[in-house]
């Protein structure tokens, strides 16, 4: 008798059991991180604004004892020239660079050279327009003040690219801290120079010192890779997107400086402008 057990028939392959639920989508870590960064950034800039307003208010009270109303009027008239010249230096380049942050290294070099060129051109425009402004406002002291303030424009242009990098990197705490330090340093320098008897120049010279120091700190914190080639052919792609920003900035400048301009053209004198 054959006792050999017959082989079992082959088991047909089974189809894999479908999952009872779809795999959950990965948690939006980036979105949450972006929200957290934005929230913390808002808190930091609120703190910076509060500190800045407080320090500036105290500084204005102290300067009210050290300076004459004519000193405030002269610097106010000088800023009517600088504000419009600064529009040429800015040109919306920083905002355009932030918008293109995914290709920031590609646009860093042309943006840097274009910003530095515009900053130099704006400074030269201020120097050329200083005697005209002094004649229109009948304030000869404006020529020197405007010349000092013109130095800040190319210095500020040096910080366009590193500032955009820091904002793209969401380093809001650093930017807020730097802004607060600038306000404190500018106020202290102004008070010291006013106490030393420099008059209206005590309101202009600190701007140059703070702009130079700020540019150095920005480059230390986020040094961009800048090539020697200017890539002038790419400049036209930076001008177009910044056109609307430039127009909006011009409207803001006209509104903010309208009062001093009108008083100056009516020859009311720096004392009235200062008040």
C-alpha positions in Angstrom: 0.0 0.0 0.0 1.3 3.3 -1.0 1.3 5.6 2.0 2.9 8.5 0.3 0.9 11.7 0.9 -0.1 13.2 -2.3 1.3 16.7 -2.8 -0.9 19.6 -2.0 -2.0 21.7 -4.9 -0.1 25.0 -5.2 -1.6 27.8 -3.3 -2.8 30.5 -5.7 -1.1 33.8 -5.2 -3.1 36.2 -3.1 -3.5 39.8 -3.9 -2.2 42.2 -1.3 -4.8 43.5 1.0 -5.5 47.1 0.2 -4.9 49.5 3.0 -7.9 50.3 5.0 -7.1 54.0 4.8 -5.0 56.3 2.7 -1.6 57.2 4.1 -1.9 60.5 5.8 -0.2 63.4 4.1 3.0 64.6 5.7 2.4 67.3 8.3 3.0 70.7 6.9 6.1 71.3 8.9 7.3 74.0 6.6 4.0 75.9 6.9 4.0 75.6 10.7 7.6 76.7 10.8 6.9 79.7 8.5 4.0 80.6 10.8 6.1 80.3 13.9 8.9 82.4 12.3 6.4 85.0 11.1 4.8 85.2 14.6 8.1 85.5 16.4 9.2 88.1 13.8 6.1 90.2 14.4 6.8 90.1 18.2 10.4 91.1 17.7 9.5 94.0 15.4 6.8 95.1 17.8 9.5 95.2 20.5 11.9 97.0 18.2 9.2 99.6 17.4 8.4 100.2 21.1 12.1 100.5 22.0 12.7 102.8 19.0 9.8 105.1 19.9 10.8 105.3 23.5 14.4 106.1 22.8 13.5 108.6 20.1 11.0 110.3 22.4 13.6 110.7 25.2 16.2 111.8 22.7 13.8 114.5 21.3 13.2 115.9 24.7 16.9 116.1 25.5 17.6 117.6 22.0 14.9 120.2 22.6 17.0 121.6 25.4 20.3 121.4 23.5 19.3 122.6 20.0 17.5 125.6 18.6 14.3 125.4 16.5 16.4 126.7 13.6 18.6 123.6 13.8 15.5 121.3 13.5 14.3 123.4 10.7 17.5 123.2 8.7 17.7 119.4 9.0 14.0 119.2 8.1 14.7 121.2 4.9 17.8 119.1 4.1 15.7 115.9 4.4 13.2 117.2 1.8 16.1 116.8 -0.7 17.4 113.6 0.7 14.1 111.8 0.8 13.5 112.2 -2.9 17.1 111.3 -3.8 16.8 108.2 -1.7 14.0 107.0 -3.9 16.5 106.7 -6.7 18.9 104.8 -4.5 16.3 102.3 -3.3 14.3 101.6 -6.5 12.4 98.7 -4.9 15.5 96.5 -5.3 15.4 94.9 -1.9 11.7 93.9 -2.3 12.4 92.5 -5.8 15.3 90.4 -4.5 13.2 89.0 -1.6 10.5 88.0 -4.1 13.1 86.1 -6.1 14.7 84.5 -3.0 14.8 81.0 -4.5 17.3 82.4 -7.0 18.8 85.0 -4.8 22.4 84.1 -5.6 21.7 84.5 -9.3 20.3 88.1 -8.8 22.6 89.2 -5.9 25.4 90.4 -8.1 23.4 92.5 -10.6 21.3 93.9 -7.7 24.4 94.9 -5.7 26.0 96.7 -8.6 22.8 98.3 -9.7 22.0 99.5 -6.1 25.5 100.8 -5.6 25.4 102.7 -8.9 22.0 104.2 -8.1 23.2 105.1 -4.6 26.2 106.9 -6.1 24.1 108.6 -8.6 21.6 109.7 -5.9 24.5 111.1 -3.8 25.8 113.1 -6.8 22.3 114.4 -7.5 22.1 115.6 -3.9 25.5 117.3 -4.1 24.5 119.0 -7.4 21.1 120.1 -6.0 22.4 121.3 -2.7 23.2 124.9 -3.9 19.9 125.1 -5.6 18.0 124.0 -2.5 19.9 126.5 -0.4 18.9 129.2 -2.8 15.2 128.2 -3.1 14.9 127.9 0.7 17.1 131.0 1.3 19.1 129.0 3.8 22.9 128.9 2.8 23.6 126.4 5.6 21.8 123.7 3.7 24.6 123.2 1.3 26.9 121.6 3.9 24.1 119.6 5.6 22.9 118.1 2.3 26.5 117.2 1.3 26.9 115.3 4.6 23.6 113.4 4.2 24.5 112.5 0.6 27.2 110.2 2.0 24.6 107.9 3.6 23.0 106.9 0.2 25.9 104.7 -1.2 26.5 103.3 2.3 22.8 102.3 2.6 23.0 100.7 -0.9 25.7 98.4 0.4 23.1 96.8 2.7 20.4 96.0 0.2 21.6 92.4 -0.7 22.5 91.2 2.8 19.3 92.7 4.2 17.3 90.8 1.6 19.2 87.6 2.5 18.5 88.0 6.2 14.8 88.5 5.5 14.7 85.5 3.2 16.3 83.5 5.9 13.6 84.7 8.4 16.2 86.1 10.7 13.8 88.7 12.1 15.3 88.7 15.6 18.6 89.8 14.3 17.1 92.5 12.1 14.9 93.8 14.9 17.9 93.9 17.3 20.0 95.7 14.7 17.3 98.3 14.1 17.0 98.9 17.9 20.8 99.2 18.2 20.8 101.7 15.4 18.2 103.8 17.0 20.0 103.8 20.4 23.4 104.6 18.8 22.0 107.3 16.5 20.2 109.0 19.5 23.3 108.8 21.7 25.6 110.2 19.0 23.1 113.0 18.2 22.8 114.0 21.9 26.6 114.0 22.3 27.2 116.1 19.2 24.5 118.5 20.2 26.0 118.9 23.7 29.3 119.6 21.9 27.7 122.5 20.1 27.5 121.1 16.5 24.0 122.4 16.0 22.2 121.0 13.0 25.2 118.9 12.0 24.6 116.8 15.2 21.4 115.6 13.4 23.3 114.7 10.2 26.7 113.3 11.1 25.3 110.3 13.1 23.4 109.1 10.0 26.7 108.7 8.2 28.3 106.8 11.1 25.3 104.5 11.7 24.9 103.8 7.9 28.5 102.7 7.7 28.4 100.6 10.8 25.1 99.0 9.7 26.5 98.0 6.3 29.5 96.4 8.0 27.3 94.4 10.4 25.0 93.2 7.7 27.9 91.9 5.6 29.3 90.2 8.6 26.0 88.5 9.4 25.0 87.4 5.9 27.8 88.0 3.4 26.5 87.6 -0.1 28.6 86.2 -3.0 29.1 89.2 -5.3 31.0 88.8 -8.6 33.0 91.5 -10.3 30.8 91.3 -13.5 28.1 93.9 -13.3 25.6 92.1 -15.5 24.1 95.3 -16.7 21.9 93.4 -19.2 19.9 92.0 -16.2 19.2 95.4 -14.7 16.2 96.0 -16.9 14.6 92.9 -15.2 15.0 94.6 -11.8 13.7 98.0 -12.9 10.3 96.8 -14.1 9.0 95.1 -11.0 10.3 97.9 -8.8 8.4 100.6 -10.8 5.2 100.4 -8.8 7.1 100.3 -5.6 9.0 103.4 -6.7 5.8 105.2 -7.6 4.2 104.4 -4.2 7.4 105.6 -2.4 7.3 108.8 -4.4 3.7 109.5 -3.3 4.7 108.8 0.3 7.7 111.1 0.1 5.5 113.9 -1.4 3.0 113.5 1.4 5.5 113.3 4.3 7.7 116.1 3.1 5.0 118.4 1.7 4.8 120.6 4.8 8.5 121.5 5.1 8.7 122.0 1.3 5.8 124.4 1.2 7.1 126.4 4.3 10.6 126.5 2.8 9.4 127.7 -0.6 7.3 130.4 1.1 10.5 131.5 2.9 9.0 131.1 6.3 12.5 130.4 7.7 14.1 127.3 9.4 12.6 128.4 12.7 9.1 128.0 11.5 9.9 124.7 9.7 11.5 123.5 13.0 8.4 124.2 14.9 
